């Protein structure tokens, strides 16, 4: 019951933020999720025996989101040219500089460790968080501020959620062959296959009826078609692509689902290594924040790649 109630509250909140929150608020919300997930990740790391540099990592995480937000907000309406404008080069250079600075700072800070054998491991665990949680979640505001980005992200989340639900119920009902017993004894091949099938079905439905879905959201006031269409540079065709939508949906769903399952397995691996069941207890019935976004963390980079291909 707690699991259902939490989902009933979270899902509408996520949808509302996707479509209605201004850029600054949406970026701030994603940063908040990133910081909570980072805290849980460091808790797990400490139970494994590492001593991560929490506050340095938090500072760099905030800086990366701040630089990205400032770059997008400074362009005003032209932010919709995410994949076409030269500003992306500026953001990339700024983030690259921050990543290099973070690496050097972590390595330098690790020199103060009592055990010198922990210098590199502690620095590596701290630095990994920026990639594992920071850069992956950064894709949310980047995609969302592009034309039809909110709808694309909602579709991506629905595909991930559908796969997760299918794996859970089919795995419990008929699962017999263990997928990765050392990492997650409860996961089965039957559940993994059901996850891919469930994600594929949802993806096909979303792609086949994409324009009807867009029109429906426009009627609800969640999408403003005129604004979205004019946000594209001249000559860019924004109409639904009729050529082989099913094939594209199959490839998209498969790649996203495989990435999502790997993300789930990776978090299970680090939790099992630390001897913990959940990353936290912030979400009743769901565990911690990291438990809820583990699949999304791996799926978002795949989604970003497909989004650039689609545009």
KERO-844370 format. One record per residue (C-alpha): residue number from 1; residue in three letters; x, y, z. Coordinates in Angstrom, 3 decimals, m for minus. Each point is the difference from the previous one (the first is absolute). Layout:
k NUM&r ALA&X X&Y Y&Z Z
...
***
This chain:
k 1&r UNK&X 0.000&Y 0.000&Z 0.000
k 2&r UNK&X 2.834&Y 2.419&Z 0.851
k 3&r UNK&X 1.594&Y m0.746&Z m3.356
k 4&r UNK&X m3.213&Y 0.869&Z m1.878
k 5&r UNK&X m0.705&Y 3.152&Z 2.020
k 6&r UNK&X 3.522&Y 1.279&Z m0.543
k 7&r UNK&X m0.317&Y m0.597&Z m3.751
k 8&r UNK&X m3.382&Y 1.757&Z m0.087
k 9&r UNK&X 1.625&Y 3.079&Z 1.512
k 10&r UNK&X 3.294&Y m0.084&Z m1.886
k 11&r UNK&X m1.207&Y m0.605&Z m3.560
k 12&r UNK&X m2.360&Y 3.037&Z m0.242
k 13&r UNK&X 2.695&Y 2.134&Z 1.646
k 14&r UNK&X 2.567&Y m1.087&Z m2.597
k 15&r UNK&X m2.424&Y 0.653&Z m2.880
k 16&r UNK&X m0.934&Y 3.423&Z 1.360
k 17&r UNK&X 3.649&Y 0.969&Z 0.395
k 18&r UNK&X 0.827&Y m1.236&Z m3.502
k 19&r UNK&X m2.634&Y 2.118&Z m1.710
k 20&r UNK&X m0.648&Y 2.952&Z 2.267
k 21&r UNK&X 3.065&Y 0.844&Z 2.096
k 22&r UNK&X 2.116&Y 2.912&Z m1.310
k 23&r UNK&X 3.561&Y m0.797&Z m1.000
k 24&r UNK&X 1.582&Y 1.220&Z 3.245
k 25&r UNK&X m2.421&Y m1.989&Z 2.155
k 26&r UNK&X 0.257&Y m3.152&Z m2.089
k 27&r UNK&X 3.805&Y 0.136&Z 0.054
k 28&r UNK&X m0.086&Y 0.607&Z 3.751
k 29&r UNK&X m2.321&Y m2.980&Z 0.526
k 30&r UNK&X 2.264&Y m2.283&Z m2.051
k 31&r UNK&X 3.007&Y 1.282&Z 1.938
k 32&r UNK&X m1.831&Y m0.806&Z 3.238
k 33&r UNK&X m0.616&Y m3.555&Z m1.195
k 34&r UNK&X 3.655&Y m0.259&Z m1.037
k 35&r UNK&X 1.209&Y 1.142&Z 3.423
k 36&r UNK&X m2.286&Y m2.455&Z 1.812
k 37&r UNK&X 1.121&Y m2.835&Z m2.252
k 38&r UNK&X 3.637&Y 1.028&Z 0.445
k 39&r UNK&X m0.385&Y m0.101&Z 3.781
k 40&r UNK&X m1.407&Y m3.531&Z m0.172
k 41&r UNK&X 2.759&Y m1.040&Z m2.401
k 42&r UNK&X 2.639&Y 1.279&Z 2.428
k 43&r UNK&X m1.747&Y m1.750&Z 2.909
k 44&r UNK&X 0.325&Y m3.267&Z m1.921
k 45&r UNK&X 3.620&Y 0.772&Z m0.844
k 46&r UNK&X 0.846&Y 0.606&Z 3.654
k 47&r UNK&X m1.573&Y m3.305&Z 1.022
k 48&r UNK&X 2.181&Y m1.658&Z m2.629
k 49&r UNK&X 3.101&Y 1.449&Z 1.645
k 50&r UNK&X 0.658&Y 3.155&Z m2.020
k 51&r UNK&X 0.216&Y 3.541&Z 1.355
k 52&r UNK&X m1.480&Y 2.202&Z m2.738
k 53&r UNK&X 0.557&Y 3.740&Z m0.027
k 54&r UNK&X m3.657&Y 0.911&Z 0.327
k 55&r UNK&X 0.026&Y 3.771&Z 0.210
k 56&r UNK&X 2.505&Y 0.481&Z m2.797
k 57&r UNK&X m2.145&Y m2.251&Z m2.186
k 58&r UNK&X m3.161&Y 1.918&Z 0.903
k 59&r UNK&X 1.679&Y 3.297&Z m0.897
k 60&r UNK&X 1.048&Y m1.242&Z m3.427
k 61&r UNK&X m3.454&Y m1.514&Z m0.568
k 62&r UNK&X m1.628&Y 3.355&Z 0.748
k 63&r UNK&X 2.500&Y 1.798&Z m2.243
k 64&r UNK&X m0.733&Y m2.283&Z m2.965
k 65&r UNK&X m3.746&Y 0.562&Z 0.290
k 66&r UNK&X 0.515&Y 3.709&Z 0.592
k 67&r UNK&X 2.163&Y 0.445&Z m3.101
k 68&r UNK&X m2.487&Y m1.895&Z m2.146
k 69&r UNK&X m2.983&Y 1.970&Z 1.325
k 70&r UNK&X 1.761&Y 3.335&Z m0.440
k 71&r UNK&X 0.924&Y m0.866&Z m3.590
k 72&r UNK&X m3.545&Y m1.023&Z m0.910
k 73&r UNK&X m1.751&Y 2.815&Z 1.877
k 74&r UNK&X 2.291&Y 2.590&Z m1.536
k 75&r UNK&X m1.221&Y m0.897&Z m3.457
k 76&r UNK&X m3.666&Y 0.550&Z 0.814
k 77&r UNK&X m2.261&Y m1.333&Z m2.740
k 78&r UNK&X 2.982&Y m1.159&Z m2.025
k 79&r UNK&X 0.579&Y m2.774&Z 2.513
k 80&r UNK&X m2.167&Y m2.191&Z m2.231
k 81&r UNK&X 2.899&Y m0.096&Z m2.442
k 82&r UNK&X 1.646&Y m2.446&Z 2.406
k 83&r UNK&X 1.246&Y m2.332&Z m2.689
k 84&r UNK&X 0.595&Y 2.643&Z m2.672
k 85&r UNK&X 1.628&Y 2.994&Z 1.665
k 86&r UNK&X 3.635&Y 0.690&Z 0.795
k 87&r UNK&X m0.792&Y 0.484&Z 3.691
k 88&r UNK&X 0.257&Y m3.765&Z 0.472
k 89&r UNK&X 3.741&Y 0.308&Z m0.666
k 90&r UNK&X 0.320&Y 2.605&Z 2.756
k 91&r UNK&X m1.873&Y m2.212&Z 2.483
k 92&r UNK&X 2.109&Y m3.008&Z m0.982
k 93&r UNK&X 3.208&Y 1.942&Z 0.516
k 94&r UNK&X m1.160&Y 1.305&Z 3.386
k 95&r UNK&X m1.038&Y m3.449&Z 1.224
k 96&r UNK&X 3.246&Y m1.517&Z m1.308
k 97&r UNK&X 1.966&Y 2.582&Z 1.966
k 98&r UNK&X m2.008&Y m0.764&Z 3.151
k 99&r UNK&X 0.560&Y m3.736&Z m0.433
k 100&r UNK&X 3.743&Y 0.436&Z m0.400
k 101&r UNK&X 0.064&Y 2.333&Z 2.990
k 102&r UNK&X m2.022&Y m2.496&Z 2.050
k 103&r UNK&X 2.387&Y m2.819&Z m0.835
k 104&r UNK&X 3.046&Y 2.014&Z 1.034
k 105&r UNK&X m1.679&Y 1.286&Z 3.167
k 106&r UNK&X m1.107&Y m3.493&Z 1.049
k 107&r UNK&X 3.481&Y m1.394&Z m0.590
k 108&r UNK&X 1.597&Y 2.857&Z 1.907
k 109&r UNK&X m2.465&Y m0.339&Z 2.909
k 110&r UNK&X 0.618&Y m3.744&Z 0.167
k 111&r UNK&X 3.631&Y 0.658&Z 0.955
k 112&r UNK&X m1.218&Y 0.774&Z 3.509
k 113&r UNK&X m1.243&Y m3.542&Z 0.551
k 114&r UNK&X 1.594&Y m1.841&Z 2.923
k 115&r UNK&X 0.325&Y m3.122&Z m2.109
k 116&r UNK&X 1.716&Y 0.895&Z m3.255
k 117&r UNK&X m1.419&Y m3.145&Z m1.578
k 118&r UNK&X m3.417&Y 1.714&Z 0.115
k 119&r UNK&X 1.075&Y 3.087&Z m1.942
k 120&r UNK&X m0.983&Y m1.203&Z m3.453
k 121&r UNK&X m3.066&Y m2.081&Z 1.018
k 122&r UNK&X m1.561&Y 2.850&Z 2.020
k 123&r UNK&X 0.667&Y 2.524&Z m2.756
k 124&r UNK&X m1.373&Y m2.373&Z m2.631
k 125&r UNK&X m3.208&Y m0.724&Z 1.933
k 126&r UNK&X m0.572&Y 3.732&Z 0.502
k 127&r UNK&X 0.693&Y 0.827&Z m3.651
k 128&r UNK&X m2.194&Y m2.846&Z m1.272
k 129&r UNK&X m3.067&Y 1.554&Z 1.638
k 130&r UNK&X 0.198&Y 3.018&Z m2.286
k 131&r UNK&X m0.281&Y m2.249&Z m3.054
k 132&r UNK&X m2.329&Y m2.626&Z 1.441
k 133&r UNK&X m2.536&Y 2.441&Z 1.456
k 134&r UNK&X 0.892&Y 3.557&Z m1.009
k 135&r UNK&X 0.573&Y m0.155&Z m3.749
k 136&r UNK&X m2.741&Y m2.560&Z m0.587
k 137&r UNK&X m2.669&Y 2.044&Z 1.801
k 138&r UNK&X 1.275&Y 3.129&Z m1.744
k 139&r UNK&X m1.588&Y m1.434&Z m3.143
k 140&r UNK&X m3.438&Y 0.734&Z 1.498
k 141&r UNK&X 0.100&Y 3.816&Z m0.201
k 142&r UNK&X 1.974&Y m0.142&Z m3.240
k 143&r UNK&X m2.597&Y m2.104&Z m1.805
k 144&r UNK&X m2.999&Y 1.529&Z 1.745
k 145&r UNK&X 0.823&Y 3.519&Z m1.212
k 146&r UNK&X 0.100&Y m1.121&Z m3.630
k 147&r UNK&X m3.073&Y m0.244&Z m2.199
k 148&r UNK&X m2.324&Y m2.815&Z 1.099
k 149&r UNK&X 2.698&Y m0.911&Z 2.530
k 150&r UNK&X m2.451&Y m0.410&Z 2.887
k 151&r UNK&X m2.083&Y m2.457&Z m2.021
k 152&r UNK&X 3.099&Y m1.922&Z m1.017
k 153&r UNK&X 1.137&Y m0.281&Z 3.618
k 154&r UNK&X m3.452&Y m1.137&Z 1.111
k 155&r UNK&X 0.048&Y m2.652&Z m2.731
k 156&r UNK&X 3.449&Y m1.131&Z 1.124
k 157&r UNK&X m1.161&Y m0.263&Z 3.610
k 158&r UNK&X m3.130&Y m1.923&Z m0.989
k 159&r UNK&X 2.131&Y m2.501&Z m1.916
k 160&r UNK&X 2.328&Y m0.443&Z 2.987
k 161&r UNK&X m2.911&Y m0.323&Z 2.433
k 162&r UNK&X m1.830&Y m2.473&Z m2.243
k 163&r UNK&X 3.068&Y m2.211&Z m0.160
k 164&r UNK&X 0.469&Y 0.180&Z 3.761
k 165&r UNK&X m3.634&Y m0.913&Z 0.710
k 166&r UNK&X m0.007&Y m2.872&Z m2.504
k 167&r UNK&X 3.228&Y m1.421&Z 1.432
k 168&r UNK&X m1.296&Y 0.208&Z 3.561
k 169&r UNK&X m3.337&Y m1.748&Z m0.519
k 170&r UNK&X 1.048&Y m2.565&Z m2.614
k 171&r UNK&X 3.152&Y m0.809&Z 1.937
k 172&r UNK&X m1.998&Y m0.636&Z 3.153
k 173&r UNK&X m2.599&Y m2.082&Z m1.838
k 174&r UNK&X 2.056&Y m2.274&Z m2.232
k 175&r UNK&X 3.651&Y 0.907&Z 0.526
k 176&r UNK&X 2.211&Y m3.069&Z 0.446
k 177&r UNK&X 3.316&Y 0.656&Z m1.722
k 178&r UNK&X 2.207&Y 2.435&Z 1.920
k 179&r UNK&X 1.336&Y 2.925&Z m1.984
k 180&r UNK&X 2.870&Y 1.043&Z 2.278
k 181&r UNK&X m0.177&Y m1.977&Z 3.274
k 182&r UNK&X 3.197&Y 1.547&Z 1.417
k 183&r UNK&X m1.299&Y 3.526&Z m0.527
k 184&r UNK&X m3.775&Y m0.254&Z 0.368
k 185&r UNK&X m1.435&Y m3.446&Z 0.847
k 186&r UNK&X m3.567&Y 1.164&Z m0.601
k 187&r UNK&X 0.516&Y 0.896&Z m3.667
k 188&r UNK&X m0.711&Y m2.662&Z m2.610
k 189&r UNK&X 0.392&Y m0.413&Z m3.743
k 190&r UNK&X m3.779&Y m0.305&Z m0.295
k 191&r UNK&X m0.378&Y 3.374&Z 1.678
k 192&r UNK&X 2.717&Y 1.538&Z m2.167
k 193&r UNK&X m1.679&Y m1.215&Z m3.192
k 194&r UNK&X m3.383&Y 1.212&Z 1.232
k 195&r UNK&X 1.592&Y 3.361&Z 0.746
k 196&r UNK&X 1.209&Y 0.338&Z m3.594
k 197&r UNK&X m3.365&Y m1.085&Z m1.394
k 198&r UNK&X m1.904&Y 2.411&Z 2.256
k 199&r UNK&X 2.280&Y 2.894&Z m0.887
k 200&r UNK&X m0.294&Y m0.812&Z m3.706
k 201&r UNK&X m3.806&Y m0.088&Z 0.074
k 202&r UNK&X m0.166&Y 3.403&Z 1.690
k 203&r UNK&X 2.557&Y 1.436&Z m2.423
k 204&r UNK&X m1.946&Y m1.226&Z m3.049
k 205&r UNK&X m3.225&Y 1.515&Z 1.333
k 206&r UNK&X 1.720&Y 3.318&Z 0.725
k 207&r UNK&X 1.657&Y 0.165&Z m3.406
k 208&r UNK&X m3.066&Y m1.103&Z m1.971
k 209&r UNK&X m2.232&Y 2.581&Z 1.681
k 210&r UNK&X 2.571&Y 2.707&Z 0.624
k 211&r UNK&X m1.863&Y 2.788&Z m1.765
k 212&r UNK&X m3.288&Y m0.902&Z 1.686
k 213&r UNK&X 1.791&Y 0.067&Z 3.358
k 214&r UNK&X 1.543&Y 3.387&Z m0.783
k 215&r UNK&X m3.398&Y 1.366&Z m0.986
k 216&r UNK&X m1.533&Y m1.375&Z 3.188
k 217&r UNK&X 2.619&Y 1.666&Z 2.170
k 218&r UNK&X m0.512&Y 3.224&Z m1.945
k 219&r UNK&X m3.724&Y m0.087&Z 0.824
k 220&r UNK&X 0.877&Y m0.432&Z 3.669
k 221&r UNK&X 2.201&Y 3.074&Z m0.197
k 222&r UNK&X 3.163&Y m1.932&Z 0.791
k 223&r UNK&X 1.504&Y 0.498&Z m3.453
k 224&r UNK&X m0.218&Y 3.150&Z m2.104
k 225&r UNK&X 0.318&Y m1.178&Z m3.581
k 226&r UNK&X 0.596&Y 3.390&Z m1.551
k 227&r UNK&X 2.846&Y 0.742&Z 2.399
k 228&r UNK&X 1.518&Y m3.449&Z m0.443
k 229&r UNK&X m0.149&Y 0.065&Z m3.783
k 230&r UNK&X 1.452&Y 3.505&Z m0.309
k 231&r UNK&X 2.827&Y m0.940&Z 2.332
k 232&r UNK&X 1.629&Y m2.026&Z m2.768
k 233&r UNK&X 2.396&Y 1.587&Z m2.501
k 234&r UNK&X m1.376&Y 0.615&Z m3.481
k 235&r UNK&X m0.061&Y m3.092&Z m2.175
k 236&r UNK&X m0.232&Y m2.521&Z 2.831
k 237&r UNK&X m2.893&Y m2.410&Z m0.530
k 238&r UNK&X m1.836&Y m0.509&Z 3.295
k 239&r UNK&X m2.855&Y m2.132&Z m1.296
k 240&r UNK&X m0.244&Y m3.606&Z 1.234
k 241&r UNK&X 2.313&Y m2.166&Z m2.063
k 242&r UNK&X m2.069&Y m2.585&Z m1.879
k 243&r UNK&X 2.943&Y m2.059&Z m1.232
k 244&r UNK&X 0.415&Y m3.232&Z 1.967
k 245&r UNK&X m1.240&Y 1.330&Z 3.376
k 246&r UNK&X m0.410&Y m3.548&Z 1.310
k 247&r UNK&X 3.597&Y m0.936&Z m0.803
k 248&r UNK&X 1.269&Y 3.173&Z 1.651
k 249&r UNK&X m2.198&Y m0.662&Z 3.039
k 250&r UNK&X 1.358&Y m3.549&Z 0.289
k 251&r UNK&X 3.618&Y 1.143&Z m0.111
k 252&r UNK&X m0.657&Y 2.878&Z 2.376
k 253&r UNK&X m1.916&Y m2.125&Z 2.517
k 254&r UNK&X 2.581&Y m2.795&Z m0.081
k 255&r UNK&X 2.966&Y 2.326&Z 0.578
k 256&r UNK&X m1.753&Y 1.977&Z 2.741
k 257&r UNK&X m1.230&Y m3.168&Z 1.718
k 258&r UNK&X 3.394&Y m1.722&Z m0.048
k 259&r UNK&X 1.607&Y 3.156&Z 1.392
k 260&r UNK&X m2.677&Y 0.267&Z 2.693
k 261&r UNK&X 0.479&Y m3.617&Z 1.078
k 262&r UNK&X 3.768&Y 0.489&Z 0.139
k 263&r UNK&X m0.552&Y 3.089&Z 2.129
k 264&r UNK&X m2.143&Y m2.015&Z 2.380
k 265&r UNK&X 2.613&Y m2.755&Z 0.180
k 266&r UNK&X 2.829&Y 2.460&Z 0.599
k 267&r UNK&X m1.744&Y 1.552&Z 2.995
k 268&r UNK&X m0.831&Y m3.478&Z 1.304
k 269&r UNK&X 3.682&Y m0.906&Z m0.293
k 270&r UNK&X 1.266&Y 2.955&Z 2.027
k 271&r UNK&X m2.729&Y m0.536&Z 2.629
k 272&r UNK&X 0.834&Y m3.695&Z 0.316
k 273&r UNK&X 3.666&Y 0.872&Z 0.293
k 274&r UNK&X m0.888&Y 2.306&Z 2.896
k 275&r UNK&X m2.392&Y m2.504&Z 1.568
k 276&r UNK&X m3.077&Y 2.243&Z m0.198
k 277&r UNK&X m3.448&Y m0.694&Z m1.431
k 278&r UNK&X m1.047&Y 3.537&Z m0.951
k 279&r UNK&X 1.970&Y 3.150&Z m0.710
k 280&r UNK&X m2.174&Y 1.877&Z 2.518
k 281&r UNK&X m3.463&Y 0.262&Z 1.503
k 282&r UNK&X m1.163&Y 3.369&Z m1.254
k 283&r UNK&X m2.760&Y m1.441&Z m2.218
k 284&r UNK&X m2.406&Y m2.317&Z 1.874
k 285&r UNK&X m0.275&Y m3.343&Z m1.742
k 286&r UNK&X 2.660&Y 0.934&Z m2.545
k 287&r UNK&X 3.160&Y 0.392&Z 2.068
k 288&r UNK&X 2.220&Y 2.935&Z m0.869
k 289&r UNK&X 0.214&Y 2.483&Z m2.847
k 290&r UNK&X 2.810&Y m1.949&Z m1.642
k 291&r UNK&X m2.178&Y m3.125&Z 0.069
k 292&r UNK&X m2.629&Y 1.830&Z m2.071
k 293&r UNK&X 2.301&Y 1.570&Z m2.577
k 294&r UNK&X 2.637&Y m2.726&Z m0.410
k 295&r UNK&X m1.498&Y m1.209&Z m3.287
k 296&r UNK&X m0.538&Y 3.552&Z m1.248
k 297&r UNK&X 3.638&Y 0.916&Z 0.609
k 298&r UNK&X 1.093&Y m2.498&Z m2.657
k 299&r UNK&X m2.972&Y 0.617&Z m2.289
k 300&r UNK&X 0.365&Y 3.795&Z m0.229
k 301&r UNK&X 3.276&Y 0.020&Z m1.996
k 302&r UNK&X m1.587&Y m2.435&Z m2.473
k 303&r UNK&X m3.057&Y 2.228&Z m0.174
k 304&r UNK&X 2.167&Y 3.057&Z m0.640
k 305&r UNK&X 1.752&Y m1.802&Z m2.851
k 306&r UNK&X m3.288&Y m0.980&Z m1.646
k 307&r UNK&X m1.374&Y 3.494&Z 0.526
k 308&r UNK&X 2.917&Y 1.493&Z m1.946
k 309&r UNK&X m0.513&Y m2.579&Z m2.769
k 310&r UNK&X m3.720&Y 0.811&Z m0.201
k 311&r UNK&X 0.830&Y 3.674&Z m0.432
***
